[in-house]
Amino acid sequence: MKRTLYPKLLAGYLMYGLIGFVIIAVFTYQITFHFLTRREAASLYREAALISTNYAQNYFNQSITPEELQEQLSTLSAYLSGQIWIMNTRGAILLNTSGELGAEETIADFDVTDFGNNYYQIGNFYHHFSTETISVFSPITVNYKVLGYVIIHKPIGSLVSLANSLIHISYETLALLFIAAFIVLVLFTYLVYIPIRKITRGAEAYASGNFETKIDVHSNDEIGYLAASLNYMANELKTLEEDQRKFVSNVSHDFRSPLTSIKGYVEAILDGTIPAEMQEKYLNIILFETERLNKLTQSLLELNKFGSHGMMLDIAHFDINHTIKTTVQTFEGICTQKRISFNLILTGEQLFVSADMSKIQQVLYNLIDNAIKFSHADSTITIETTEKNEKVFLSVKDNGIGIPSDCIKKIWDRFYKTDLSRGKDKKGTGLGLSIVKEIIQAHGENIDCISTEGVGTEFIFTLSLAKKNN
């Protein structure tokens, strides 16, 4: 196999890990950093608003000295790990917790509209800082007039460190998921892939005609059921192949024997080996063999019709007891010769069934004919009908040579003859029971055989009981 499923599974597994890494490295980090930034900005804005309300307004009202405000804001600045500025609207820094009091500095480019709709921005704040900071502002309003701004600056390095710590947790989680996925891949390999590979190899062997291969998969799931089905199919195909060989062999044998006889006798008549006064005898033998070939051909055509197009049934209601009696009468001559009698055990005077009358007559004829062939002289053939659960059970039982137990399942095969029957059944084609089974199955009924070697054989089949209101 040049292309297998497993490399695709491995590629998918590695792709899963790579995509997970890219998602965490790019998207998850950005989402985490923006979340931390917004949260930190909101926290600093609350502090800036409190300073603006509680301290900066007092500063502009001169109710608190710059020294006192510097001292209070320095403590808060240390707590926030940032710088707190008090600026006027022109950008002059009036108070800086990181510088000396009174050392004013002006941000020339400062414009509060640069913040846009946000109350914070990230950058170096007009090139004032050498590293990126998050700057949050809150206006200082006195008598409804903006006199300045409280601005809190905090380096984003702490946010980057926190984001990296959270990303490390994400990477660890991804690693655990990757390991879990690997365990699932290993389980999938042993529970699914390897059995599928065995099934595939077995199917390839079957496709090449090697039905000896067995698929060694025994799991109690759909894969195990598929393997068992394929093993069963291979066994059936193997059996079918053997049956086909036997079928061809039997057909060849059954056709070759009469053809050889016909050819030999005709040549003997033509070259004068057989004198004229004995030709009639051998012509009768030729006629007998010809009729045998004709019977064999007709049986094969009938079986082929059953198998390819199904069987057309003319379902009707008829008295099966009367049909049995009529069929038995056709064997009166041969039964007299072999001193065989019939014992009819029939339910009621009349027993109506729903079936194809001509086909059931053929079934009865074949079963009775077999019973006569394999019965001993001075024996009895019992035919019985029994009504039970809307079904009629018909039994044809003889006291003949019986069938070996290992041959009972094979008697329905075409051309099959047991070793015991070959010596007695000179005229048989080995197709009678095959035709019987095809007819019974076409009716949706069942037929069974019970036999003991040296004791006798009984065939039992069912028919549907005709409804009384019809």
C-alpha positions in Angstrom: 0.0 0.0 0.0 1.6 3.2 -1.2 -0.7 5.5 0.7 -1.9 4.7 4.2 -4.2 6.4 6.6 -1.6 6.5 9.5 0.7 9.2 8.0 -2.4 11.3 7.6 -3.3 10.8 11.3 0.2 11.7 12.3 0.1 14.8 10.1 -3.2 15.8 11.6 -1.8 15.3 15.1 1.3 17.5 14.4 -0.9 20.0 12.6 -3.1 20.2 15.7 -0.1 21.0 17.9 1.3 23.6 15.5 -2.1 25.3 15.1 -2.5 25.3 18.9 0.9 26.9 19.3 0.3 29.6 16.7 -3.1 30.4 18.3 -1.6 30.8 21.7 1.5 32.7 20.5 -0.4 35.2 18.4 -4.1 35.4 19.2 -4.2 34.3 22.8 -1.3 36.6 23.8 -2.8 39.6 22.1 -6.2 38.9 23.7 -4.6 38.4 27.1 -2.5 41.5 26.8 -5.4 43.7 25.7 -7.5 42.3 28.5 -4.9 43.1 31.1 -4.3 46.6 29.6 -8.0 47.4 29.8 -8.3 46.1 33.3 -5.2 48.1 34.4 -6.4 51.2 32.7 -9.8 51.0 34.4 -8.1 50.5 37.8 -5.8 53.5 37.2 -8.6 55.6 36.0 -10.5 55.0 39.2 -7.5 56.2 41.1 -7.0 59.2 38.9 -10.7 60.2 39.3 -10.4 59.9 43.1 -7.2 62.1 43.1 -9.0 64.6 40.9 -12.0 64.8 43.2 -10.4 64.5 46.6 -6.9 66.1 46.2 -6.4 68.0 42.9 -9.5 70.3 43.4 -8.2 71.3 46.8 -4.9 72.0 45.2 -6.4 74.4 42.7 -8.6 75.9 45.5 -5.4 76.4 47.6 -7.0 74.6 50.5 -4.0 72.2 50.6 -0.3 73.1 50.2 1.7 71.6 47.4 4.0 69.9 49.9 1.1 68.1 51.5 -0.3 67.1 48.1 3.2 65.9 47.0 3.5 63.8 50.2 0.0 62.2 49.8 0.5 61.5 46.1 4.0 60.1 46.5 2.6 57.4 48.9 -0.1 56.5 46.4 2.4 56.6 43.5 4.5 54.0 45.4 1.5 51.8 45.9 0.6 52.0 42.2 4.2 51.6 41.0 3.8 54.6 38.7 4.0 58.3 38.4 1.3 60.8 39.2 1.2 64.1 37.5 -0.9 67.2 38.0 -1.0 69.2 34.7 -2.8 72.4 33.7 -4.6 72.6 30.4 -1.5 74.1 28.6 0.6 71.0 29.3 2.7 72.3 32.2 3.5 69.7 34.8 2.5 71.4 38.1 3.3 68.3 40.3 5.3 65.2 39.6 5.6 62.5 42.2 8.9 61.3 40.7 10.5 64.8 40.5 11.2 67.8 42.9 8.4 70.0 43.9 8.5 73.3 42.0 10.5 72.0 39.1 7.9 72.6 36.4 8.2 71.0 33.0 6.0 71.5 30.0 4.8 69.0 27.5 4.7 71.2 24.5 2.8 68.9 22.2 0.2 67.9 24.8 -3.3 67.8 23.5 -6.0 66.0 25.5 -7.9 65.3 22.2 -5.1 62.9 21.3 -6.7 60.4 23.7 -9.7 60.3 21.5 -12.7 58.4 23.0 -10.4 56.5 25.4 -9.3 57.7 28.8 -5.9 56.1 28.3 -3.1 55.6 25.7 0.0 53.4 25.4 3.3 54.8 24.3 6.1 57.1 25.4 3.8 60.0 26.1 5.1 62.6 23.6 8.6 61.2 23.8 8.8 61.9 27.5 9.6 58.2 28.5 12.2 55.9 27.1 9.9 52.9 27.5 6.3 52.3 26.7 3.9 53.2 29.4 0.2 53.3 29.9 -1.0 56.8 30.6 -4.5 57.5 32.1 -6.0 60.9 32.6 -8.9 62.4 34.5 -9.9 66.0 34.2 -9.8 68.3 37.3 -13.1 70.3 37.3 -13.7 73.3 39.6 -17.0 75.1 39.3 -17.8 73.3 36.1 -14.5 74.4 34.5 -11.6 72.1 33.6 -8.5 73.6 35.2 -6.1 70.7 34.6 -5.7 66.9 34.5 -4.5 64.1 36.8 -2.3 61.8 34.7 -1.0 58.5 36.0 1.8 56.8 34.1 2.7 53.2 34.7 5.3 51.1 32.7 3.7 48.3 30.8 6.5 46.0 31.6 4.6 44.6 34.5 1.6 43.9 32.2 3.9 42.2 29.7 5.4 40.0 32.5 1.9 39.1 33.7 0.7 38.3 30.2 3.8 36.1 29.6 3.0 34.3 32.9 -0.5 33.6 31.7 0.7 32.5 28.3 3.1 30.1 30.0 0.1 28.6 31.7 -1.6 28.3 28.3 1.5 26.6 26.8 1.5 24.1 29.7 -2.2 23.5 29.1 -1.5 23.0 25.4 1.3 20.5 26.3 -1.1 18.5 28.5 -3.7 18.6 25.7 -1.0 17.5 23.2 -0.1 14.6 25.5 -3.7 13.7 25.9 -4.2 13.8 22.1 -1.1 11.5 21.7 -2.6 9.0 24.2 -5.9 9.1 22.1 -3.8 8.7 18.9 -2.1 5.6 20.4 -5.5 4.2 21.5 -6.9 4.9 18.1 -3.9 3.2 16.5 -4.4 0.0 18.5 -8.2 0.0 18.6 -9.1 1.3 15.1 -6.1 1.7 12.7 -4.4 -1.7 13.2 -7.7 -3.6 13.0 -8.7 -1.7 9.8 -5.2 -2.4 8.4 -5.8 -6.1 9.1 -9.2 -6.0 7.5 -7.8 -4.2 4.4 -5.0 -6.8 4.0 -7.6 -9.5 4.4 -9.8 -7.9 1.8 -6.9 -7.6 -0.6 -6.1 -11.3 -0.1 -9.8 -12.2 -0.8 -9.8 -10.0 -3.9 -6.8 -12.0 -5.2 -8.6 -15.3 -4.6 -6.8 -16.3 -1.4 -9.7 -17.3 0.9 -7.4 -19.1 3.4 -6.4 -15.8 5.1 -8.2 -15.1 8.4 -8.6 -11.6 9.7 -7.5 -11.7 13.3 -9.8 -9.0 14.8 -12.1 -10.0 17.7 -13.3 -6.7 19.1 -16.9 -6.5 20.2 -17.8 -3.5 18.0 -18.6 -2.6 14.4 -15.0 -3.3 13.4 -15.1 -6.7 15.0 -18.4 -7.4 13.3 -17.0 -6.3 10.0 -14.0 -8.6 10.4 -16.3 -11.5 11.4 -18.5 -10.8 8.4 -15.5 -10.8 6.0 -14.2 -14.0 7.5 -17.6 -15.6 7.1 -17.8 -14.3 3.5 -14.3 -15.7 2.7 -15.3 -19.1 4.1 -18.5 -19.0 2.1 -16.6 -18.0 -1.1 -14.1 -20.8 -0.4 -17.0 -23.2 0.0 -18.7 -21.8 -3.1 -15.5 -22.1 -5.1 -15.2 -25.8 -4.0 -18.8 -26.3 -4.8 -18.4 -24.8 -8.3 -15.5 -27.2 -9.0 -17.6 -30.1 -7.8 -20.5 -28.8 -9.8 -18.5 -28.6 -13.0 -17.0 -32.0 -12.2 -20.4 -33.6 -11.6 -22.0 -32.0 -14.6 -19.1 -33.2 -16.7 -19.4 -36.7 -15.3 -23.2 -36.9 -15.7 -23.0 -35.7 -19.3 -19.9 -37.6 -20.3 -21.2 -41.0 -19.2 -24.4 -41.1 -21.3 -22.7 -39.4 -24.2 -19.9 -42.0 -24.1 -22.5 -44.8 -24.1 -24.4 -43.2 -27.0 -21.3 -42.6 -29.0 -20.0 -46.2 -28.4 -23.3 -47.9 -29.3 -23.9 -45.7 -32.4 -20.3 -46.5 -33.7 -20.8 -50.2 -33.0 -24.1 -50.2 -34.9 -22.5 -48.2 -37.8 -19.4 -50.4 -38.2 -21.5 -53.6 -37.8 -20.0 -54.7 -34.5 -23.6 -55.0 -33.2 -25.6 -57.3 -35.5 -28.9 -56.2 -36.8 -31.0 -58.5 -34.6 -29.5 -56.9 -31.5 -29.7 -53.3 -32.6 -33.1 -52.7 -31.2 -31.8 -53.5 -27.7 -29.0 -51.0 -27.9 -31.2 -48.4 -29.6 -33.4 -48.6 -26.5 -30.3 -48.1 -24.3 -29.4 -45.0 -26.5 -33.0 -43.8 -26.1 -32.8 -44.2 -22.3 -29.5 -42.3 -22.1 -31.0 -39.6 -24.4 -34.0 -39.2 -22.1 -31.6 -39.0 -19.1 -29.7 -36.2 -20.8 -32.9 -34.4 -21.6 -34.1 -34.7 -18.0 -30.8 -33.4 -16.7 -30.9 -30.5 -19.1 -34.5 -29.6 -18.2 -33.6 -29.7 -14.5 -30.6 -27.4 -15.0 -32.7 -24.9 -17.0 -35.4 -25.0 -14.3 -32.9 -24.4 -11.5 -31.2 -21.6 -13.5 -34.6 -20.0 -14.0 -35.3 -20.1 -10.3 -31.9 -18.5 -9.4 -31.8 -15.7 -12.0 -35.4 -14.4 -12.3 -37.0 -15.9 -9.2 -40.0 -18.2 -9.4 -43.4 -17.2 -10.6 -46.0 -18.8 -8.3 -49.7 -19.3 -9.1 -51.0 -19.2 -5.5 -54.3 -20.8 -4.9 -56.3 -22.7 -2.3 -56.4 -26.5 -2.8 -56.8 -29.6 -0.8 -53.3 -30.9 0.1 -54.7 -34.3 1.2 -56.2 -34.9 -2.2 -53.0 -33.8 -3.9 -51.0 -36.3 -1.8 -53.4 -39.1 -2.7 -53.2 -38.3 -6.4 -49.4 -38.1 -6.3 -49.1 -41.4 -4.5 -51.2 -43.1 -7.1 -48.6 -42.3 -9.8 -46.1 -44.6 -8.0 -48.4 -47.6 -7.8 -46.5 -49.6 -10.4 -43.0 -49.3 -9.1 -44.2 -49.7 -5.5 -45.9 -53.0 -6.5 -42.6 -54.2 -8.0 -40.5 -53.3 -4.9 -43.3 -54.4 -2.5 -43.4 -50.9 -0.9 -46.6 -49.7 0.7 -47.8 -46.2 1.8 -49.1 -45.2 5.2 -51.1 -42.0 4.9 -51.8 -40.1 8.1 -53.8 -37.1 7.0 -55.5 -34.5 9.1 -59.3 -34.4 8.3 -61.1 -35.4 5.2 -59.9 -32.1 3.5 -57.1 -29.8 4.5 -56.8 -26.7 2.4 -53.5 -24.8 2.0 -52.5 -21.7 0.1 -49.7 -22.4 -2.4 -48.8 -23.1 -6.0 -50.5 -26.5 -6.6 -48.3 -27.7 -9.5 -45.1 -26.7 -7.7 -46.1 -28.5 -4.5 -47.0 -31.6 -6.6 -43.5 -31.5 -7.9 -42.1 -31.3 -4.4 -44.2 -34.3 -3.3 -43.2 -36.2 -6.4 -39.5 -35.7 -5.9 -39.6 -36.5 -2.2 -41.7 -39.7 -2.7 -39.5 -40.7 -5.7 -36.4 -40.4 -3.4 -38.1 -42.3 -0.6 -38.9 -45.2 -3.0 -35.4 -45.2 -4.5 -33.7 -45.6 -1.1 -36.3 -47.8 0.6 -35.8 -51.5 1.2 -38.2 -54.0 -0.3 -41.2 -54.9 1.9 -41.0 -51.5 3.7 -43.5 -48.7 4.3 -43.3 -45.0 3.4 -45.3 -42.8 5.8 -46.8 -39.5 4.6 -48.4 -37.3 7.3 -50.0 -33.9 7.5 -50.4 -31.9 10.7 -52.0 -28.5 11.3 -50.4 -26.2 13.8 -50.3 -22.4 14.3 -51.8 -21.5 10.9 -49.3 -23.8 9.2 -49.5 -27.3 7.7 -46.6 -29.6 8.3 -46.0 -32.3 5.7 -43.8 -35.3 6.4 -42.4 -37.9 4.0 -40.7 -40.7 5.9 -39.0 -43.8 4.7 -37.2 -46.7 6.3 -34.4 -46.9 3.8 -30.6 -46.6 3.9 -30.5 -43.1 5.5 -28.1 -40.3 5.1 -24.7 -39.9 6.9 -24.9 -37.0 9.4 -22.0 -35.2 7.8 -23.8 -35.2 4.4 -27.2 -33.9 5.5 -26.3 -30.2 5.0 -25.0 -31.0 1.5 -28.0 -32.9 0.1 -29.5 -29.6 -1.1 -26.5 -28.8 -3.3 -26.8 -29.3 -7.0 -25.6 -32.7 -8.3 -24.7 -33.8 -4.8 -25.1 -37.5 -4.2 -23.9 -39.4 -1.1 -21.6 -42.4 -1.5 -24.4 -44.6 -0.3 -26.9 -43.3 -2.9 -24.7 -43.6 -5.9 -25.1 -47.3 -6.2 -28.9 -47.2 -6.0 -29.7 -44.0 -7.8 -28.7 -44.8 -11.4 -31.2 -42.5 -13.1 -31.0 -39.6 -10.7 -29.4 -36.3 -11.6 -28.7 -35.0 -8.1 -30.9 -32.0 -8.8 -34.2 -33.1 -7.3 -33.7 -31.9 -3.7 -32.2 -28.6 -5.0 -35.4 -28.0 -6.9 -37.5 -29.0 -3.9 -35.7 -26.4 -1.7 -36.0 -23.7 -4.3 -39.8 -24.2 -4.5 -40.3 -24.3 -0.7 -38.2 -21.2 -0.2 -40.0 -19.4 -3.0 -43.2 -19.9 -1.0 -41.5 -18.4 2.1 -41.6 -21.7 3.9 -39.1 -24.1 5.4 -37.9 -27.6 4.8 -35.8 -29.8 7.0 -34.3 -33.3 6.9 -34.0 -35.8 9.7 -32.0 -38.9 8.9 -30.2 -41.8 10.6 -27.9 -43.9 8.6 -29.3 -47.5 8.2 -32.6 -46.4 9.8 -34.3 -44.1 7.4 -35.0 -40.5 6.4 -37.8 -38.0 7.0 -38.3 -34.7 5.1 -40.6 -32.2 6.7 -41.8 -28.9 5.1 -44.4 -26.3 5.9 -47.2 -24.6 3.9 -49.6 -21.8 4.8 -53.0 -22.9 6.0 -55.8 -21.5 3.8 -58.1 -19.1 5.6 -61.6 -20.6 6.2 -63.5 -17.5 5.0 -61.9 -17.7 1.6 
